[in-house]
Amino acid sequence: MIGDLIMKIFNFAPGPSMIPKPVMERIQSDFVNYNSKGIGLVELSHRSEAFLEIITKVENNIRELMNISDDYSVCFIQGGASLQFAMIPMNLMKKDGFAEYADTGYWSEKAILEAEKIGKVKKICSSKESLYNKIPNVRKWKTDKNSSYLHMTTNNTTFGTQFQSIPELDDGVPLIADMSTDIMTRKIDINQFDMVYASTQKVLGPSGLAIVIIKKSLVDRAEGRNLPAMLDYQTYMYERSMHNTPPTFSIYMLQLVTDWLKDQGGMKAMDKINTLKSGVIYEYLDSSDFYSNFVEPCNRSRMNIVFKTSSEELDNLFIKESEKIGLIGLSGHRAIHGLRASIYNSMPLEGVEVLIDFMSEFEKKHG
């Protein structure tokens, strides 16, 4: 059969990224005939009973997987994480106040730039001088009790760093986290945060959607600000993300991915397999004189593993030859070049093993 002749592809791209095969196969049938209704998935009315069941199940799945209490609202907002960079200060920065940001990479810089358009920003820490190869020591953070909130990016896709511990804040300063690239990849205590958000195209599905998990008491800060409805967290909380037509296809895919996560054993299982996958790659990198990883070992990301050879020419050859055997998306971010393997939940251990075999052969050939 033709399908049997197709090369097996492992997608190491940082996003849009790999989606579990069972999910893709389910979507394939539902796309043209959802639940034998005779219409396709993307034709479903967002006000229909069928879609209301979908969005309710998605929220229930997320609450179960992350152990989220009723103190938090779970919202589905268009625009990805980049829109949140602006919505957060618009809704949550105190009048004539300021917010604190941890500057740990490319996307935290983007968040800071957007926040500065709304109000005053103070950097509580930065690793920019060392080219973001580490996370500043969390124990040394000193928040200002008057700060509107502290914003952090838990995993940095571009530079391959990740917070291995979460700062404990004094004085009741709300902690907000961009978890776009490691949400639901490990066990966390959601109660450590007042808000977490994530675009879905990295770990949880296609682009066009952000999950926002926010304490209901924090949403009250937007009261009286007269924000545009679609930029106001109150709109999403009080109307259950149904003020207008939400991205129905992305939400349905999110339901299937979270169903799959539950079938895999939830966060405990994901934590274990992701630790194993990243550990195997780092072990190989540390044993090699051909490849190098510039991240401080204690801050290495389990999701985005950055590395390089001795030259840009070899890096480009690595990308070209890896694609020939079905390993795609291994080029580094345009800001730093080099190589990068993104191994989110959907990447199986088999894909990591094939990558390491290729790396070994490439090293023998060109080392």
GIRAFEN-V181424 format. One record per backbone hydrogen bond with DSSP energy under -1.0 kcal/mol. NH is the residue of the N-H (numbers start at 1). CO is the residue of the C=O. Records with the same first field share a line. If there is no record, write none. Layout:
NH: CO  CO
//
This chain:
5: 2
10: 326
12: 328
17: 201
24: 20
25: 21
26: 22
27: 23
28: 24
29: 25
30: 26
31: 27
33: 29
34: 39
36: 33
37: 34
41: 30
43: 40
44: 41
48: 45
52: 48
53: 49
54: 50
55: 51
56: 52
57: 53
58: 54
59: 55
60: 56
61: 57
62: 58
63: 59
64: 60
65: 61
66: 62
68: 63
72: 69
73: 214
75: 212
77: 210
83: 79
85: 81
86: 83
87: 83
88: 84
90: 86
91: 87
92: 88
93: 89
97: 94
99: 120
100: 149
101: 122
102: 151
103: 125
104: 102
109: 105
110: 106
111: 107
112: 108
113: 109
114: 110
115: 111
116: 112
117: 114
118: 115
119: 115
122: 99
124: 101
127: 103
131: 128
132: 127
140: 137
141: 138
147: 144
148: 98
150: 174
151: 100
152: 176
154: 178
156: 161
160: 156
162: 299
163: 154
173: 170
176: 150
177: 195
178: 152
179: 197
182: 179
183: 179
185: 182
192: 189
193: 190
194: 175
195: 175
196: 213
197: 177
198: 211
200: 209
204: 200
205: 200
210: 77
211: 198
212: 75
213: 196
214: 73
215: 194
216: 71
219: 215
221: 218
222: 219
223: 220
225: 222
231: 228
232: 229
235: 232
237: 233
238: 234
239: 235
241: 236
242: 239
248: 246
251: 247
252: 248
253: 249
254: 250
255: 251
256: 252
257: 253
258: 254
259: 255
260: 256
261: 257
262: 258
263: 259
264: 260
266: 261
270: 266
271: 267
272: 268
273: 269
274: 270
275: 271
276: 272
277: 273
278: 274
279: 275
280: 276
281: 277
282: 278
283: 279
284: 280
285: 281
286: 282
288: 285
292: 308
296: 133
299: 296
300: 297
301: 160
305: 341
307: 339
308: 292
315: 311
316: 312
317: 313
318: 314
319: 315
320: 316
321: 317
322: 318
323: 319
325: 322
326: 323
327: 322
328: 10
332: 338
336: 333
337: 333
339: 307
340: 330
341: 305
342: 12
343: 303
347: 344
352: 348
353: 349
354: 350
355: 351
356: 352
357: 353
358: 354
359: 355
360: 356
361: 357
362: 358
363: 359
364: 360
365: 361
366: 362
367: 363
//
